[in-house]
Amino acid sequence: MSANRGAKIVINWLERSRAQRIAWLMEELHLEYTIHPFKRNPTGTAPAELKKIHPLGKSPIVSIQPPSPTSKPIILAETSPILNYLVEHFADEATATKLIPRKYSPGKERELGGETEAWMRHQFYDSYVEGSLMSVLQVKLVFDALQNAPIPFFLKPITGFIASKVNSGFLDNEFKTHFGFLEEQLATAPDGGPYICGKNLTLADIQLSVPVSVGFTLGVISRGEYPLLYGYVERLKREEGYRRVVERAKEVGEGVMLE
């Protein structure tokens, strides 16, 4: 049986969204999948059609049709639950151990403090990326959009002033804190890295790929300030699984964030 175990998988991919991370994992798992692309509304919001698949109408959403014709489709939303579900059901043991580090050190099973550093990092990033890190970047994206919005010229100084104050009074320090932390994490990665949890590419790296690439794209971090982060992003861009996602996305007219 193929890696799909007879299931049909669809990624409901909203343009300029984070759905690329789901496709990347599917490539790592050698799954067959279909990309169903959706275009944003002129306002930048998701189209109403996505709410027909999941009530929140947000991307990514994954639809899985089990092999039994009488089974209902499985609808998965939010990046972390999707990634973990796919590993649990479609990864063999060797691949699963690479993508999600082994929890306990040998002989320390269920012992308080017996967890491996790689697993502890992985657990942290599973929440940190979409919580603390992306929330700050979202504020930056919102205020950048406000500055570039088509508003009367006499209001431009006001929006520019507000955005400047938010940047200098809040965002600049937040970015230094977060990206300085990530630079240090790469410098102290288990087994010398080169990935954030050690020598193997994990779900944590796939999750981090979006915010760190957005950080460089927005200019809030630079190669000179964070050389390890810059090298990390370049390494992720060269990953074979990710390169396959780039080609798949081009086939349906979608872009990705690491190019």
C-alpha positions as CSV (number, residue, x, y, z in Angstrom):
1,M,0.0,0.0,0.0
2,S,1.2,3.5,-0.8
3,A,2.2,6.0,2.0
4,N,-1.4,7.4,1.8
5,R,-2.8,4.1,3.1
6,G,-5.6,4.5,0.5
7,A,-6.6,7.9,1.7
8,K,-7.2,10.9,-0.6
9,I,-5.7,14.1,0.8
10,V,-6.5,17.7,-0.3
11,I,-4.7,20.9,0.9
12,N,-7.1,23.8,0.8
13,W,-4.5,26.5,0.0
14,L,-5.3,30.2,0.3
15,E,-2.9,32.4,-1.6
16,R,-0.2,34.1,0.4
17,S,-0.9,31.9,3.4
18,R,1.1,29.4,5.5
19,A,-0.2,26.3,3.8
20,Q,3.2,25.6,2.3
21,R,4.3,24.1,5.6
22,I,1.6,21.4,5.3
23,A,2.7,20.6,1.7
24,W,6.3,20.4,2.9
25,L,5.5,17.8,5.5
26,M,3.5,15.8,3.0
27,E,6.6,15.8,0.7
28,E,8.7,14.6,3.6
29,L,6.2,11.8,4.2
30,H,6.1,11.0,0.4
31,L,2.3,11.4,0.4
32,E,0.2,12.0,-2.6
33,Y,-2.0,15.1,-2.3
34,T,-4.0,17.6,-4.3
35,I,-3.7,21.4,-3.9
36,H,-7.1,23.2,-4.1
37,P,-6.1,26.9,-4.5
38,F,-8.2,29.8,-3.2
39,K,-7.8,33.4,-4.1
40,R,-8.2,36.2,-1.5
41,N,-10.8,38.8,-1.7
42,P,-9.8,42.3,-2.8
43,T,-9.7,43.3,0.9
44,G,-7.1,40.5,1.5
45,T,-9.5,38.3,3.5
46,A,-10.3,34.7,2.7
47,P,-13.2,33.8,0.4
48,A,-16.5,32.6,1.9
49,E,-16.0,29.2,0.1
50,L,-13.5,28.2,2.7
51,K,-16.2,28.4,5.4
52,K,-18.0,25.6,3.6
53,I,-15.1,23.4,4.4
54,H,-14.4,24.6,8.0
55,P,-16.5,27.1,10.0
56,L,-13.5,29.4,10.6
57,G,-12.8,29.7,6.9
58,K,-9.0,30.0,7.5
59,S,-6.1,28.4,5.7
60,P,-4.6,25.9,5.9
61,I,-7.4,23.3,6.0
62,V,-6.7,19.7,5.1
63,S,-9.4,17.3,3.9
64,I,-8.7,13.6,4.2
65,Q,-11.1,11.0,2.7
66,P,-10.4,7.6,4.3
67,P,-10.3,4.6,2.0
68,S,-13.7,3.4,3.1
69,P,-16.4,5.0,0.9
70,T,-18.8,5.1,3.8
71,S,-16.4,7.1,6.1
72,K,-16.9,10.8,6.5
73,P,-14.1,13.1,5.4
74,I,-11.7,14.2,8.1
75,I,-11.3,18.0,8.2
76,L,-8.2,19.4,9.9
77,A,-7.5,23.0,10.7
78,E,-4.6,25.0,12.3
79,T,-1.0,24.2,11.4
80,S,0.2,22.4,14.5
81,P,-2.7,19.9,14.8
82,I,-2.5,19.2,11.1
83,L,1.2,18.5,11.2
84,N,1.0,16.3,14.2
85,Y,-2.0,14.3,12.9
86,L,-0.2,13.6,9.6
87,V,2.9,12.3,11.4
88,E,0.9,10.1,13.7
89,H,-1.1,8.5,10.9
90,F,1.3,8.5,7.9
91,A,4.9,8.4,9.1
92,D,6.8,5.2,9.7
93,E,8.7,4.9,13.0
94,A,12.0,6.1,11.7
95,T,10.6,9.1,10.0
96,A,8.4,10.0,12.9
97,T,11.4,9.9,15.3
98,K,13.2,12.4,13.1
99,L,10.3,14.7,12.6
100,I,9.3,14.6,16.3
101,P,12.4,14.0,18.5
102,R,12.5,11.1,21.0
103,K,10.9,12.2,24.2
104,Y,13.1,10.5,26.9
105,S,16.7,9.8,27.2
106,P,17.5,6.0,27.5
107,G,16.7,4.7,30.9
108,K,14.9,7.9,32.0
109,E,11.4,7.1,30.7
110,R,8.7,9.0,32.5
111,E,11.3,10.4,34.9
112,L,10.9,14.1,35.8
113,G,13.6,15.9,33.9
114,G,14.3,12.8,31.8
115,E,13.2,14.4,28.6
116,T,15.7,15.0,25.8
117,E,16.6,18.6,25.0
118,A,15.6,18.1,21.4
119,W,12.0,17.0,22.5
120,M,11.7,19.9,24.9
121,R,12.7,22.3,22.2
122,H,10.2,20.7,19.8
123,Q,7.4,21.1,22.3
124,F,8.2,24.7,22.9
125,Y,8.3,25.6,19.2
126,D,5.0,23.8,18.6
127,S,3.3,26.6,20.5
128,Y,5.8,29.5,20.2
129,V,5.8,29.9,16.5
130,E,2.1,30.6,16.0
131,G,1.8,32.2,19.4
132,S,4.4,34.6,20.5
133,L,6.4,34.9,17.3
134,M,3.8,35.2,14.6
135,S,1.6,37.5,16.7
136,V,4.3,40.1,16.6
137,L,4.9,39.7,12.9
138,Q,1.1,40.1,12.3
139,V,1.2,43.4,14.0
140,K,4.0,44.5,11.7
141,L,2.1,43.3,8.7
142,V,-1.1,45.1,9.8
143,F,0.6,48.5,10.3
144,D,2.6,48.1,7.0
145,A,-0.8,47.6,5.3
146,L,-2.2,50.6,7.0
147,Q,0.7,52.8,5.8
148,N,0.2,51.5,2.2
149,A,-3.5,51.7,2.2
150,P,-5.2,54.0,-0.4
151,I,-6.4,56.8,2.0
152,P,-6.6,60.6,1.5
153,F,-3.2,62.2,1.3
154,F,-3.9,64.4,4.3
155,L,-4.3,61.3,6.5
156,K,-1.0,59.8,5.4
157,P,1.1,61.7,8.0
158,I,-1.3,60.4,10.8
159,T,-1.1,56.8,9.8
160,G,2.7,57.1,9.2
161,F,3.1,58.7,12.7
162,I,1.1,55.9,14.3
163,A,3.0,53.2,12.5
164,S,6.4,54.8,13.4
165,K,5.4,54.9,17.1
166,V,4.3,51.3,17.1
167,N,7.6,50.3,15.4
168,S,9.9,52.3,17.7
169,G,7.9,51.8,20.9
170,F,7.0,48.2,20.6
171,L,8.0,46.2,17.5
172,D,11.7,47.0,17.3
173,N,12.4,45.7,20.8
174,E,10.1,42.7,20.3
175,F,12.0,41.7,17.1
176,K,15.4,42.0,18.8
177,T,14.1,39.8,21.6
178,H,12.6,37.1,19.4
179,F,15.3,36.9,16.7
180,G,18.1,37.3,19.2
181,F,16.7,34.4,21.0
182,L,16.5,32.3,17.8
183,E,20.1,33.2,16.9
184,E,21.2,31.9,20.3
185,Q,19.0,28.8,20.0
186,L,20.8,27.9,16.7
187,A,24.2,28.5,18.3
188,T,23.3,26.0,21.1
189,A,21.3,23.5,19.1
190,P,21.7,19.9,20.4
191,D,24.5,17.9,18.7
192,G,25.7,21.1,17.1
193,G,22.6,21.5,14.9
194,P,22.3,22.5,12.1
195,Y,18.6,22.5,12.7
196,I,16.8,24.1,15.6
197,C,16.3,20.8,17.6
198,G,19.5,19.1,16.5
199,K,20.9,17.2,13.5
200,N,17.5,16.3,11.9
201,L,14.9,18.4,10.2
202,T,11.8,18.4,12.5
203,L,8.3,19.8,12.5
204,A,9.8,22.8,14.5
205,D,11.9,23.7,11.5
206,I,9.0,23.4,9.1
207,Q,6.9,25.7,11.4
208,L,9.7,28.2,11.8
209,S,10.3,28.5,8.1
210,V,7.5,31.0,7.6
211,P,8.2,33.6,10.4
212,V,12.0,33.7,9.9
213,S,11.6,34.1,6.1
214,V,8.9,36.8,6.7
215,G,11.3,38.5,9.1
216,F,14.0,38.8,6.4
217,T,11.4,39.8,3.7
218,L,10.1,42.6,5.9
219,G,13.6,43.8,6.7
220,V,13.2,43.5,10.5
221,I,16.2,41.2,10.6
222,S,19.3,41.3,8.5
223,R,22.1,38.9,7.6
224,G,24.6,41.1,9.4
225,E,22.7,41.1,12.7
226,Y,21.7,37.4,12.6
227,P,24.2,35.4,10.5
228,L,23.1,32.0,11.9
229,L,19.4,32.7,11.2
230,Y,20.3,33.8,7.6
231,G,22.2,30.6,7.1
232,Y,19.4,28.6,8.6
233,V,16.8,30.1,6.2
234,E,19.2,29.4,3.2
235,R,19.5,25.8,4.4
236,L,15.8,25.4,4.6
237,K,15.4,26.7,1.1
238,R,17.7,24.0,-0.2
239,E,15.8,21.2,1.5
240,E,14.7,18.7,-1.2
241,G,11.2,18.4,0.2
242,Y,10.7,22.1,0.2
243,R,12.0,22.4,-3.4
244,R,9.3,19.9,-4.4
245,V,6.7,22.1,-2.8
246,V,7.9,25.1,-4.8
247,E,7.4,23.2,-8.0
248,R,4.0,21.9,-6.9
249,A,2.9,25.4,-6.0
250,K,3.9,26.8,-9.3
251,E,1.8,24.2,-11.1
252,V,-1.3,25.7,-9.5
253,G,-0.2,29.3,-9.7
254,E,0.7,29.7,-6.0
255,G,3.7,31.3,-4.5
256,V,5.8,30.3,-1.4
257,M,7.5,32.3,1.2
258,L,11.1,31.0,1.1
259,E,11.9,31.8,-2.5
